[in-house]
Amino acid sequence: MLVQPLFFLFVFGKVLPTIGAASAGFSTLLFRGIVAFTVFITTLQGPSVELARDLGFTREIEDRLLAPLPIALVAVEKILLSALRGLIAGAFAFPLAFWILGSGYQVRTDLLGVLIGLMVLVGAALGLLLAAVMPIQLLPLIFALVLTPLIFTGCAYYPWASLSAIKWFQILTLFNPLTYAAEGMRYAMIPSIPGPASATLAIGWVVLALCAAFILSFWGGIKLFQRRVVS
């Protein structure tokens, strides 16, 4: 999952500004979205990989269901494991950025922990929900169809405020949880370029939207997971 962010950072953050095809501050703007993208998509894909293996021909899920704990906790374990993977992937994004872009960014810590915590939980819960509702055989196809619009309507590569000239598309992005993850990371990362910080969605709405997305995805994912594995 780190290969795609690596090449995005190199091409769009290093190559394009060097040849004059992008502004010098573009790499800093891009990096904020790349962190959100890496964390969110890694956690989103985690439960699908787990369930594809567990619900496949060998039915490995049955061994886990025999453990002396509620079935819901098996699903919670998958969410937490996927969230941990997302945190590790996000942590690797920073040394990659330092290696490629240099030290042209800073991070504020007042809400960073809350935002990253919500991002990994939302991504993992949403991944469990998608994996539990879709046929196992179609999961690779479904994720290929879902991930592309999710990535490119999630404001990972552009600020939400800059879409004011395309109002319908700006409104459409508000239905994508990745938008709030990316905007939250833009709020949490202080620009090193001169001038005011780029405008972001109000942080209160970002936190509220991520909390709502987590609650709905978690509740739906647990319910559908229990229905899926109990036959």
Accessible surface in RSA format (square Angstrom, percent):
REM  Atomic radii and reference values for relative SASA: ProtOr
REM  Chains: A
REM  Algorithm: Lee & Richards
REM  Probe-radius: 1.40
REM  Slices: 20
REM RES _ NUM      All-atoms   Total-Side   Main-Chain    Non-polar    All polar
REM                ABS   REL    ABS   REL    ABS   REL    ABS   REL    ABS   REL
RES MET A   1    80.74  41.8  32.22  21.3  48.52 115.5  29.96  25.5  50.78  67.3
RES LEU A   2    52.20  29.1  50.52  36.1   1.69   4.2  50.64  35.6   1.56   4.2
RES VAL A   3   100.15  65.9  99.30  89.9   0.84   2.0 100.14  87.0   0.01   0.0
RES GLN A   4    80.06  44.8  73.72  53.9   6.34  15.1  29.27  62.3  50.79  38.5
RES PRO A   5     0.18   0.1   0.18   0.2   0.00   0.0   0.18   0.1   0.00   0.0
RES LEU A   6    46.94  26.1  46.94  33.6   0.00   0.0  46.94  33.0   0.00   0.0
RES PHE A   7   119.80  59.9 119.11  73.8   0.70   1.8 119.47  72.4   0.33   1.0
RES PHE A   8    37.14  18.6  34.83  21.6   2.30   6.0  36.62  22.2   0.52   1.5
RES LEU A   9     0.06   0.0   0.06   0.0   0.00   0.0   0.06   0.0   0.00   0.0
RES PHE A  10    97.46  48.8  97.46  60.4   0.00   0.0  97.46  59.1   0.00   0.0
RES VAL A  11    57.79  38.0  57.79  52.3   0.00   0.0  57.79  50.2   0.00   0.0
RES PHE A  12    73.42  36.7  73.42  45.5   0.00   0.0  73.42  44.5   0.00   0.0
RES GLY A  13     5.40   6.7   0.00   N/A   5.40   6.7   0.00   0.0   5.40  12.1
RES LYS A  14    97.41  47.5  96.51  59.2   0.89   2.1  48.88  44.0  48.53  51.7
RES VAL A  15    49.29  32.4  46.13  41.8   3.16   7.6  49.29  42.8   0.00   0.0
RES LEU A  16    43.80  24.4  43.80  31.3   0.00   0.0  43.80  30.8   0.00   0.0
RES PRO A  17    30.69  22.4  13.63  12.4  17.06  62.0  13.94  11.5  16.74 104.1
RES THR A  18   105.52  75.0  71.11  72.1  34.41  82.0  68.97  92.6  36.55  55.3
RES ILE A  19   118.82  67.6  81.37  60.6  37.46  90.3  90.52  65.2  28.30  76.8
RES GLY A  20    63.14  77.9   0.00   N/A  63.14  77.9  30.47  83.6  32.67  73.2
RES ALA A  21    69.73  64.1  27.80  42.9  41.93  95.4  40.17  56.6  29.56  78.3
RES ALA A  22    25.45  23.4   8.51  13.1  16.94  38.5  19.34  27.2   6.11  16.2
RES SER A  23    78.88  66.7  61.03  81.5  17.85  41.1  54.38 115.8  24.50  34.3
RES ALA A  24    92.04  84.6  67.91 104.8  24.14  54.9  71.33 100.4  20.71  54.9
RES GLY A  25    12.49  15.4   0.00   N/A  12.49  15.4   6.26  17.2   6.23  13.9
RES PHE A  26    48.71  24.4  46.37  28.7   2.34   6.1  48.70  29.5   0.01   0.0
RES SER A  27    16.61  14.0  16.61  22.2   0.00   0.0   0.54   1.1  16.08  22.5
RES THR A  28     9.37   6.7   7.30   7.4   2.06   4.9   3.08   4.1   6.29   9.5
RES LEU A  29    38.59  21.5  38.17  27.3   0.42   1.1  38.17  26.8   0.42   1.1
RES LEU A  30     3.24   1.8   2.12   1.5   1.12   2.8   3.24   2.3   0.00   0.0
RES PHE A  31     0.15   0.1   0.15   0.1   0.00   0.0   0.15   0.1   0.00   0.0
RES ARG A  32     5.87   2.5   5.87   3.0   0.00   0.0   0.10   0.1   5.78   3.5
RES GLY A  33     0.00   0.0   0.00   N/A   0.00   0.0   0.00   0.0   0.00   0.0
RES ILE A  34     0.00   0.0   0.00   0.0   0.00   0.0   0.00   0.0   0.00   0.0
RES VAL A  35     0.40   0.3   0.40   0.4   0.00   0.0   0.40   0.4   0.00   0.0
RES ALA A  36     0.00   0.0   0.00   0.0   0.00   0.0   0.00   0.0   0.00   0.0
RES PHE A  37     0.02   0.0   0.02   0.0   0.00   0.0   0.02   0.0   0.00   0.0
RES THR A  38     0.00   0.0   0.00   0.0   0.00   0.0   0.00   0.0   0.00   0.0
RES VAL A  39     1.01   0.7   1.01   0.9   0.00   0.0   1.01   0.9   0.00   0.0
RES PHE A  40     0.00   0.0   0.00   0.0   0.00   0.0   0.00   0.0   0.00   0.0
RES ILE A  41     1.82   1.0   1.82   1.4   0.00   0.0   1.82   1.3   0.00   0.0
RES THR A  42    19.08  13.6  15.62  15.8   3.46   8.2  16.59  22.3   2.48   3.8
RES THR A  43     0.00   0.0   0.00   0.0   0.00   0.0   0.00   0.0   0.00   0.0
RES LEU A  44     0.00   0.0   0.00   0.0   0.00   0.0   0.00   0.0   0.00   0.0
RES GLN A  45    57.42  32.1  57.42  42.0   0.00   0.0  12.49  26.6  44.93  34.1
RES GLY A  46     5.09   6.3   0.00   N/A   5.09   6.3   4.97  13.6   0.12   0.3
RES PRO A  47     0.07   0.0   0.00   0.0   0.07   0.2   0.07   0.1   0.00   0.0
RES SER A  48    11.28   9.5  10.24  13.7   1.04   2.4   3.45   7.3   7.83  11.0
RES VAL A  49    95.62  62.9  90.54  82.0   5.08  12.2  94.12  81.8   1.50   4.1
RES GLU A  50    10.38   6.0  10.30   7.8   0.08   0.2   1.69   3.3   8.68   7.1
RES LEU A  51     0.26   0.1   0.26   0.2   0.00   0.0   0.26   0.2   0.00   0.0
RES ALA A  52    39.02  35.9  30.51  47.1   8.51  19.3  30.83  43.4   8.18  21.7
RES ARG A  53   109.47  46.0  96.50  49.2  12.97  30.9  59.48  81.3  49.99  30.3
RES ASP A  54     0.00   0.0   0.00   0.0   0.00   0.0   0.00   0.0   0.00   0.0
RES LEU A  55    16.96   9.4   3.37   2.4  13.59  34.2   3.37   2.4  13.59  36.6
RES GLY A  56    21.48  26.5   0.00   N/A  21.48  26.5  18.79  51.6   2.69   6.0
RES PHE A  57   207.63 103.9 173.19 107.3  34.44  89.6 182.64 110.7  24.99  71.5
RES THR A  58    96.51  68.6  67.90  68.8  28.61  68.2  70.29  94.4  26.22  39.6
RES ARG A  59    75.27  31.6  71.44  36.4   3.83   9.1  38.68  52.9  36.59  22.2
RES GLU A  60    59.29  34.0  57.28  43.3   2.01   4.8  19.20  37.1  40.08  32.7
RES ILE A  61     0.00   0.0   0.00   0.0   0.00   0.0   0.00   0.0   0.00   0.0
RES GLU A  62    87.17  50.0  86.15  65.2   1.02   2.4  24.71  47.8  62.46  51.0
RES ASP A  63   104.85  73.4  91.64  91.2  13.20  31.2  27.07  63.7  77.78  77.6
RES ARG A  64    83.38  35.0  77.46  39.5   5.92  14.1  31.02  42.4  52.36  31.7
RES LEU A  65    39.70  22.1  21.28  15.2  18.42  46.3  22.39  15.7  17.31  46.6
RES LEU A  66   150.15  83.6 122.10  87.3  28.05  70.5 125.31  88.0  24.84  66.8
RES ALA A  67    38.29  35.2  26.45  40.8  11.84  26.9  32.57  45.9   5.72  15.2
RES PRO A  68   142.67 104.0 103.00  93.9  39.67 144.2 118.80  98.1  23.87 148.3
RES LEU A  69    74.59  41.5  54.81  39.2  19.78  49.7  62.06  43.6  12.53  33.7
RES PRO A  70    85.59  62.4  73.15  66.7  12.44  45.2  84.95  70.1   0.64   4.0
RES ILE A  71    49.71  28.3  46.06  34.3   3.65   8.8  46.33  33.4   3.38   9.2
RES ALA A  72    25.99  23.9  25.93  40.0   0.05   0.1  25.93  36.5   0.05   0.1
RES LEU A  73    83.42  46.5  80.17  57.4   3.25   8.2  80.17  56.3   3.25   8.7
RES VAL A  74     8.17   5.4   6.19   5.6   1.98   4.8   8.17   7.1   0.00   0.0
RES ALA A  75     0.00   0.0   0.00   0.0   0.00   0.0   0.00   0.0   0.00   0.0
RES VAL A  76    35.71  23.5  35.71  32.3   0.00   0.0  35.71  31.0   0.00   0.0
RES GLU A  77    82.40  47.3  78.62  59.5   3.78   9.0  54.29 105.0  28.12  23.0
RES LYS A  78     1.52   0.7   1.01   0.6   0.51   1.2   0.20   0.2   1.32   1.4
RES ILE A  79     3.00   1.7   3.00   2.2   0.00   0.0   3.00   2.2   0.00   0.0
RES LEU A  80   102.81  57.3  97.21  69.5   5.61  14.1  97.55  68.5   5.27  14.2
RES LEU A  81    62.58  34.9  57.37  41.0   5.21  13.1  61.53  43.2   1.05   2.8
RES SER A  82     1.27   1.1   0.92   1.2   0.35   0.8   1.00   2.1   0.28   0.4
RES ALA A  83     7.03   6.5   7.03  10.9   0.00   0.0   7.03   9.9   0.00   0.0
RES LEU A  84    96.49  53.7  94.91  67.9   1.58   4.0  95.76  67.3   0.72   1.9
RES ARG A  85    89.52  37.6  85.61  43.6   3.90   9.3  36.44  49.8  53.08  32.2
RES GLY A  86     0.00   0.0   0.00   N/A   0.00   0.0   0.00   0.0   0.00   0.0
RES LEU A  87    76.60  42.7  70.01  50.1   6.59  16.6  70.95  49.8   5.65  15.2
RES ILE A  88    88.61  50.4  85.59  63.8   3.02   7.3  88.61  63.8   0.00   0.0
RES ALA A  89     8.64   7.9   6.36   9.8   2.28   5.2   8.43  11.9   0.21   0.6
RES GLY A  90     4.64   5.7   0.00   N/A   4.64   5.7   4.64  12.7   0.00   0.0
RES ALA A  91    63.60  58.5  48.62  75.0  14.98  34.1  55.99  78.8   7.61  20.1
RES PHE A  92   106.91  53.5 105.67  65.4   1.24   3.2 106.80  64.8   0.11   0.3
RES ALA A  93     0.14   0.1   0.10   0.2   0.04   0.1   0.14   0.2   0.00   0.0
RES PHE A  94    46.53  23.3  45.70  28.3   0.83   2.1  46.08  27.9   0.45   1.3
RES PRO A  95    76.27  55.6  65.45  59.7  10.82  39.3  72.25  59.7   4.02  25.0
RES LEU A  96    32.04  17.8  31.19  22.3   0.85   2.1  31.80  22.3   0.24   0.6
RES ALA A  97     0.00   0.0   0.00   0.0   0.00   0.0   0.00   0.0   0.00   0.0
RES PHE A  98   124.50  62.3 119.47  74.0   5.03  13.1 119.47  72.4   5.03  14.4
RES TRP A  99   188.49  75.6 161.52  78.2  26.97  63.3 136.04  72.5  52.45  85.1
RES ILE A 100    16.19   9.2   7.54   5.6   8.65  20.8  12.31   8.9   3.88  10.5
RES LEU A 101    33.57  18.7   6.31   4.5  27.27  68.5   9.12   6.4  24.46  65.8
RES GLY A 102    28.26  34.9   0.00   N/A  28.26  34.9  26.48  72.7   1.79   4.0
RES SER A 103    86.74  73.3  64.43  86.0  22.32  51.4  29.22  62.2  57.52  80.6
RES GLY A 104    31.19  38.5   0.00   N/A  31.19  38.5  28.69  78.7   2.50   5.6
RES TYR A 105    33.80  15.8  23.33  13.3  10.47  27.2  15.71  11.8  18.09  22.3
RES GLN A 106   102.47  57.3  97.01  70.9   5.46  13.0  29.84  63.5  72.63  55.1
RES VAL A 107    49.88  32.8  24.39  22.1  25.49  61.4  24.39  21.2  25.49  69.1
RES ARG A 108    80.83  33.9  75.32  38.4   5.51  13.1  16.80  23.0  64.03  38.8
RES THR A 109   112.99  80.4  93.11  94.4  19.88  47.4  59.35  79.7  53.64  81.1
RES ASP A 110    87.57  61.3  51.33  51.1  36.24  85.7  48.80 114.8  38.77  38.7
RES LEU A 111    48.87  27.2  48.08  34.4   0.80   2.0  48.87  34.3   0.00   0.0
RES LEU A 112    29.98  16.7  29.98  21.5   0.00   0.0  29.98  21.1   0.00   0.0
RES GLY A 113    57.79  71.3   0.00   N/A  57.79  71.3  42.77 117.4  15.02  33.6
RES VAL A 114    75.45  49.6  64.92  58.8  10.52  25.4  72.67  63.1   2.77   7.5
RES LEU A 115     1.36   0.8   1.36   1.0   0.00   0.0   1.36   1.0   0.00   0.0
RES ILE A 116    30.92  17.6  30.92  23.0   0.00   0.0  30.92  22.3   0.00   0.0
RES GLY A 117    26.06  32.1   0.00   N/A  26.06  32.1  25.49  69.9   0.57   1.3
RES LEU A 118    23.06  12.8  22.30  16.0   0.76   1.9  22.30  15.7   0.76   2.0
RES MET A 119     0.69   0.4   0.69   0.5   0.00   0.0   0.69   0.6   0.00   0.0
RES VAL A 120     4.66   3.1   4.66   4.2   0.00   0.0   4.66   4.1   0.00   0.0
RES LEU A 121    50.75  28.3  50.75  36.3   0.00   0.0  50.75  35.6   0.00   0.0
RES VAL A 122     0.31   0.2   0.31   0.3   0.00   0.0   0.31   0.3   0.00   0.0
RES GLY A 123     0.00   0.0   0.00   N/A   0.00   0.0   0.00   0.0   0.00   0.0
RES ALA A 124     0.00   0.0   0.00   0.0   0.00   0.0   0.00   0.0   0.00   0.0
RES ALA A 125     0.05   0.0   0.00   0.0   0.05   0.1   0.02   0.0   0.02   0.1
RES LEU A 126    29.93  16.7  29.93  21.4   0.00   0.0  29.93  21.0   0.00   0.0
RES GLY A 127     0.00   0.0   0.00   N/A   0.00   0.0   0.00   0.0   0.00   0.0
RES LEU A 128     0.04   0.0   0.04   0.0   0.00   0.0   0.04   0.0   0.00   0.0
RES LEU A 129    42.72  23.8  42.72  30.6   0.00   0.0  42.72  30.0   0.00   0.0
RES LEU A 130    27.83  15.5  27.83  19.9   0.00   0.0  27.83  19.5   0.00   0.0
RES ALA A 131     0.00   0.0   0.00   0.0   0.00   0.0   0.00   0.0   0.00   0.0
RES ALA A 132     5.00   4.6   0.12   0.2   4.88  11.1   0.16   0.2   4.84  12.8
RES VAL A 133    76.26  50.2  52.20  47.3  24.07  58.0  55.09  47.9  21.17  57.4
RES MET A 134    50.93  26.4  50.59  33.5   0.34   0.8  38.80  33.0  12.13  16.1
RES PRO A 135    63.51  46.3  57.66  52.6   5.85  21.2  62.89  51.9   0.61   3.8
RES ILE A 136    27.25  15.5  22.98  17.1   4.26  10.3  22.98  16.5   4.26  11.6
RES GLN A 137   153.64  85.9 124.78  91.2  28.86  68.7  67.15 142.9  86.49  65.6
RES LEU A 138    81.45  45.4  81.15  58.1   0.30   0.7  81.45  57.2   0.00   0.0
RES LEU A 139     5.14   2.9   4.97   3.6   0.16   0.4   5.12   3.6   0.01   0.0
RES PRO A 140   101.86  74.2  84.80  77.3  17.06  62.0  95.66  79.0   6.20  38.5
RES LEU A 141    98.84  55.0  93.14  66.6   5.71  14.3  97.52  68.5   1.32   3.5
RES ILE A 142    29.37  16.7  29.37  21.9   0.00   0.0  29.37  21.2   0.00   0.0
RES PHE A 143    14.41   7.2  14.40   8.9   0.00   0.0  14.41   8.7   0.00   0.0
RES ALA A 144    60.32  55.5  43.87  67.7  16.44  37.4  53.23  75.0   7.09  18.8
RES LEU A 145   111.80  62.3 100.58  72.0  11.22  28.2 103.05  72.4   8.75  23.5
RES VAL A 146    42.89  28.2  39.52  35.8   3.37   8.1  42.10  36.6   0.80   2.2
RES LEU A 147    21.81  12.1  21.81  15.6   0.00   0.0  21.81  15.3   0.00   0.0
RES THR A 148    76.70  54.6  75.15  76.2   1.55   3.7  49.97  67.1  26.73  40.4
RES PRO A 149    68.35  49.8  62.75  57.2   5.60  20.4  68.35  56.4   0.00   0.0
RES LEU A 150    22.05  12.3  18.70  13.4   3.34   8.4  21.62  15.2   0.42   1.1
RES ILE A 151    16.93   9.6  16.34  12.2   0.59   1.4  16.34  11.8   0.59   1.6
RES PHE A 152   109.28  54.7 104.49  64.7   4.79  12.5 104.57  63.4   4.71  13.5
RES THR A 153    28.66  20.4  28.66  29.1   0.00   0.0  20.59  27.7   8.07  12.2
RES GLY A 154     0.00   0.0   0.00   N/A   0.00   0.0   0.00   0.0   0.00   0.0
RES CYS A 155     0.02   0.0   0.00   0.0   0.02   0.0   0.00   0.0   0.02   0.0
RES ALA A 156     0.53   0.5   0.00   0.0   0.53   1.2   0.00   0.0   0.53   1.4
RES TYR A 157    34.07  15.9  25.61  14.6   8.46  22.0  26.35  19.8   7.71   9.5
RES TYR A 158    49.37  23.0  48.71  27.7   0.66   1.7  49.37  37.1   0.00   0.0
RES PRO A 159    19.14  14.0  19.14  17.5   0.00   0.0  19.14  15.8   0.00   0.0
RES TRP A 160    46.23  18.6  46.23  22.4   0.00   0.0  46.23  24.6   0.00   0.0
RES ALA A 161    38.21  35.1  28.39  43.8   9.82  22.3  30.14  42.4   8.07  21.4
RES SER A 162    69.43  58.7  37.06  49.5  32.38  74.6  44.56  94.9  24.87  34.8
RES LEU A 163    16.04   8.9  15.38  11.0   0.66   1.7  16.04  11.3   0.00   0.0
RES SER A 164    70.69  59.7  56.30  75.1  14.40  33.2  29.03  61.8  41.66  58.4
RES ALA A 165    99.55  91.5  57.90  89.3  41.66  94.8  69.65  98.1  29.91  79.2
RES ILE A 166    81.18  46.2  78.29  58.3   2.90   7.0  81.18  58.5   0.00   0.0
RES LYS A 167   122.87  59.9 119.21  73.1   3.66   8.7  82.27  74.1  40.60  43.2
RES TRP A 168   175.50  70.4 164.74  79.7  10.76  25.3 151.72  80.9  23.78  38.6
RES PHE A 169    39.14  19.6  39.14  24.2   0.00   0.0  39.14  23.7   0.00   0.0
RES GLN A 170     5.40   3.0   5.40   3.9   0.00   0.0   0.24   0.5   5.15   3.9
RES ILE A 171    90.30  51.4  90.30  67.3   0.00   0.0  90.30  65.0   0.00   0.0
RES LEU A 172    84.10  46.8  79.33  56.8   4.78  12.0  81.52  57.3   2.58   7.0
RES THR A 173     0.00   0.0   0.00   0.0   0.00   0.0   0.00   0.0   0.00   0.0
RES LEU A 174    56.89  31.7  48.28  34.5   8.61  21.6  48.29  33.9   8.60  23.1
RES PHE A 175   162.21  81.2 131.71  81.6  30.50  79.4 138.35  83.9  23.86  68.3
RES ASN A 176     9.47   6.5   7.10   6.9   2.37   5.7   8.65  20.8   0.82   0.8
RES PRO A 177    25.14  18.3  22.27  20.3   2.87  10.4  24.68  20.4   0.46   2.8
RES LEU A 178     0.00   0.0   0.00   0.0   0.00   0.0   0.00   0.0   0.00   0.0
RES THR A 179     0.00   0.0   0.00   0.0   0.00   0.0   0.00   0.0   0.00   0.0
RES TYR A 180    30.69  14.3  30.69  17.5   0.00   0.0  13.00   9.8  17.69  21.8
RES ALA A 181     0.14   0.1   0.00   0.0   0.14   0.3   0.14   0.2   0.00   0.0
RES ALA A 182     0.00   0.0   0.00   0.0   0.00   0.0   0.00   0.0   0.00   0.0
RES GLU A 183     0.09   0.1   0.00   0.0   0.09   0.2   0.00   0.0   0.09   0.1
RES GLY A 184     0.33   0.4   0.00   N/A   0.33   0.4   0.33   0.9   0.00   0.0
RES MET A 185     0.00   0.0   0.00   0.0   0.00   0.0   0.00   0.0   0.00   0.0
RES ARG A 186     5.51   2.3   0.37   0.2   5.14  12.2   0.00   0.0   5.51   3.3
RES TYR A 187    57.15  26.7  49.62  28.2   7.53  19.6  34.20  25.7  22.96  28.3
RES ALA A 188     0.12   0.1   0.12   0.2   0.00   0.0   0.12   0.2   0.00   0.0
RES MET A 189     2.47   1.3   1.35   0.9   1.12   2.7   1.35   1.1   1.12   1.5
RES ILE A 190    72.65  41.3  70.51  52.5   2.14   5.2  72.33  52.1   0.32   0.9
RES PRO A 191    22.64  16.5  11.25  10.3  11.39  41.4  11.25   9.3  11.39  70.8
RES SER A 192    57.20  48.3  23.47  31.3  33.73  77.7  23.64  50.3  33.56  47.0
RES ILE A 193    76.87  43.7  69.67  51.9   7.20  17.4  71.18  51.3   5.69  15.5
RES PRO A 194   133.62  97.4 104.79  95.5  28.83 104.8 116.89  96.5  16.73 104.0
RES GLY A 195    56.30  69.4   0.00   N/A  56.30  69.4  29.17  80.0  27.14  60.8
RES PRO A 196   132.23  96.4 104.22  95.0  28.02 101.8 115.88  95.7  16.36 101.7
RES ALA A 197    67.78  62.3  44.84  69.2  22.94  52.2  44.84  63.1  22.94  60.8
RES SER A 198    41.99  35.5  22.91  30.6  19.08  43.9  32.93  70.1   9.06  12.7
RES ALA A 199    67.26  61.8  50.73  78.3  16.53  37.6  60.29  84.9   6.97  18.5
RES THR A 200    37.80  26.9  11.73  11.9  26.07  62.1   3.60   4.8  34.20  51.7
RES LEU A 201    21.83  12.2  18.25  13.1   3.59   9.0  21.01  14.8   0.82   2.2
RES ALA A 202    58.43  53.7  42.14  65.0  16.29  37.1  53.06  74.7   5.37  14.2
RES ILE A 203    37.51  21.3  33.64  25.1   3.87   9.3  33.64  24.2   3.87  10.5
RES GLY A 204    47.99  59.2   0.00   N/A  47.99  59.2  40.46 111.0   7.53  16.9
RES TRP A 205   164.09  65.8 162.50  78.7   1.59   3.7 132.38  70.6  31.71  51.4
RES VAL A 206     0.19   0.1   0.19   0.2   0.00   0.0   0.19   0.2   0.00   0.0
RES VAL A 207    37.68  24.8  37.68  34.1   0.00   0.0  37.68  32.7   0.00   0.0
RES LEU A 208   103.10  57.4 100.62  72.0   2.48   6.2 102.74  72.2   0.36   1.0
RES ALA A 209    25.09  23.1  14.49  22.4  10.60  24.1  21.69  30.5   3.40   9.0
RES LEU A 210     0.42   0.2   0.42   0.3   0.00   0.0   0.42   0.3   0.00   0.0
RES CYS A 211    44.30  33.5  43.27  48.3   1.03   2.4  14.97  37.9  29.33  31.6
RES ALA A 212    44.77  41.2  39.48  60.9   5.30  12.0  44.42  62.6   0.36   0.9
RES ALA A 213    24.22  22.3  16.52  25.5   7.71  17.5  23.68  33.3   0.54   1.4
RES PHE A 214    45.47  22.7  45.47  28.2   0.00   0.0  45.47  27.6   0.00   0.0
RES ILE A 215   110.37  62.8 107.08  79.8   3.29   7.9 109.26  78.7   1.11   3.0
RES LEU A 216   125.41  69.8 119.75  85.7   5.65  14.2 120.26  84.5   5.15  13.9
RES SER A 217     8.22   6.9   7.74  10.3   0.48   1.1   0.48   1.0   7.74  10.8
RES PHE A 218    63.44  31.7  63.44  39.3   0.00   0.0  63.44  38.5   0.00   0.0
RES TRP A 219   159.98  64.2 157.67  76.3   2.32   5.4 143.99  76.8  15.99  25.9
RES GLY A 220    10.66  13.1   0.00   N/A  10.66  13.1  10.66  29.2   0.00   0.0
RES GLY A 221     0.00   0.0   0.00   N/A   0.00   0.0   0.00   0.0   0.00   0.0
RES ILE A 222    18.53  10.5  18.53  13.8   0.00   0.0  18.53  13.3   0.00   0.0
RES LYS A 223   101.29  49.4  97.39  59.8   3.90   9.3  42.91  38.6  58.38  62.2
RES LEU A 224    40.78  22.7  39.27  28.1   1.51   3.8  39.27  27.6   1.51   4.1
RES PHE A 225     0.04   0.0   0.04   0.0   0.00   0.0   0.04   0.0   0.00   0.0
RES GLN A 226    57.44  32.1  56.13  41.0   1.31   3.1  15.16  32.3  42.27  32.1
RES ARG A 227   177.65  74.6 158.03  80.6  19.61  46.7  69.95  95.6 107.69  65.3
RES ARG A 228    70.85  29.7  52.98  27.0  17.87  42.6  29.67  40.6  41.18  25.0
RES VAL A 229     5.25   3.5   0.00   0.0   5.25  12.6   0.00   0.0   5.25  14.2
RES VAL A 230    84.15  55.4  68.03  61.6  16.12  38.8  71.17  61.8  12.98  35.2
RES SER A 231   143.65 121.4  68.49  91.4  75.15 173.1  78.16 166.4  65.49  91.7
END  Absolute sums over single chains surface
CHAIN  1 A    11133.7       9234.5       1899.2       8553.7       2580.0
END  Absolute sums over all chains
TOTAL         11133.7       9234.5       1899.2       8553.7       2580.0
